């Protein structure tokens, strides 16, 4: 039960970060109206910055869950 509570907690935290990056930053990025390498900065933040955050979220979740699996001895792999 503790394993699932930790799993749900990290999932909720990472989904909240995803929500902030996807919707909140995108909504407020309209106020950032200056050009960045010829593109509007809001466009650059939405297109590039969010992708970087998504990759970091996936990497962190995989690392966290691998460690959690080993802690509770439910990991897959060599014995």
Buried (B, 14 or more C-beta within 10 A) or exposed (E): EEEEEBBEEBEEEBEEBBEEBBEEBBEEBEEBEEEEEEEBBBEBBBEEBBEEBBEEBEEBBEEBBEEBBEEEEEBEEEE
